[in-house]
């Protein structure tokens, strides 16, 4: 039996300050704004939809369970980390080589406290 047709897939992040969160993702990760309001915003990052919902507290929050969650692969990890911190984020785990996965990986927190991984392929 076929399943229900899915129209869109999105990843929700809870934020305390919608404008600050939208600015962070557009300036740090070149997200394009599909829709933005005080109650709900949708950003597109490399074809994926990241939705922002105003229910955050600003506390550090994993974006998934365990080691899963939101992550971005970039061409230049050092530049991504520089931009991340320049627009209000912070590095929570410095870059480390993961040779078996063929990546160099760091963890960052957006200004809302959401944790995400940023990786550079090797």
C-alpha positions in Angstrom: 0.0 0.0 0.0 1.5 3.4 -0.9 2.1 6.0 1.8 0.8 9.5 2.0 2.4 11.9 -0.4 4.7 14.3 1.5 4.7 17.8 0.1 7.6 19.3 2.1 10.2 18.1 4.6 11.4 20.6 7.2 13.6 20.7 10.3 12.3 22.9 13.1 14.5 24.9 15.4 13.1 26.7 18.4 14.2 30.3 18.7 13.8 33.1 21.2 14.5 36.0 18.8 13.1 35.4 15.3 14.9 38.3 13.6 18.3 37.3 15.2 17.8 33.7 14.1 16.9 34.6 10.5 19.9 36.9 10.3 22.3 34.3 11.6 21.3 31.6 9.1 21.2 34.0 6.1 24.6 35.6 7.0 26.5 32.5 8.3 25.1 29.9 5.9 23.7 31.8 2.9 20.1 30.6 3.7 17.4 32.2 1.5 14.2 33.3 3.3 11.2 31.6 1.9 8.8 33.1 4.4 9.3 35.1 7.6 7.0 36.2 10.4 7.1 36.5 14.1 5.3 33.2 14.5 7.1 31.1 11.8 9.9 31.4 9.3 11.1 29.1 6.6 14.7 29.2 5.3 16.2 27.2 2.5 19.8 26.0 3.0 21.2 23.9 0.2 17.7 22.8 -0.8 16.6 21.8 2.7 14.0 23.7 4.6 14.9 24.9 8.1 11.9 26.2 9.9 12.1 28.6 12.9 9.5 28.5 15.6 9.3 31.1 18.5 9.4 28.7 21.4 13.1 28.8 22.3 14.6 29.9 25.6 18.1 30.7 24.4 19.5 27.8 26.4 21.9 25.4 24.6 19.7 22.8 22.9 20.7 19.8 20.8 18.9 19.8 17.5 18.4 16.0 17.6 18.9 13.0 19.8 22.3 11.7 20.5 24.7 12.6 17.7 21.9 13.2 15.1 20.5 16.6 14.3 21.0 19.5 11.9 24.3 19.6 10.1 25.8 21.5 7.2 28.6 20.4 4.9 30.7 23.2 3.7 33.8 23.7 1.4 35.8 25.7 4.0 35.2 24.8 7.7 37.5 27.5 9.0 35.6 30.2 7.0 32.2 28.8 8.2 33.3 29.0 11.8 34.6 32.5 11.3 31.3 33.6 9.9 29.4 31.7 12.5 31.1 33.6 15.3 31.0 36.9 13.4 27.2 36.8 13.3 26.6 35.8 16.9 27.1 32.0 17.0 29.8 30.3 19.0 32.0 27.2 18.5 31.1 24.6 21.1 33.5 21.9 19.9 36.5 22.9 17.8 37.4 21.2 14.5 38.6 17.7 14.6 39.6 15.3 11.9 37.4 12.2 11.4 39.5 10.2 8.9 37.2 7.2 8.8 34.3 9.5 7.8 36.5 11.5 5.5 35.4 14.8 7.2 36.7 17.5 9.4 33.9 18.4 11.9 33.0 21.1 14.4 30.0 21.8 16.5 28.5 25.3 16.8 25.6 26.9 18.6 23.5 29.5 16.9 22.6 32.7 18.8 19.4 30.9 20.0 21.5 28.0 21.6 20.6 25.4 19.0 23.6 23.0 18.4 24.5 21.9 14.9 27.4 20.3 13.2 29.5 21.9 10.4 31.7 19.6 8.4 34.2 19.9 5.6 34.6 16.8 3.3 38.1 15.4 2.8 
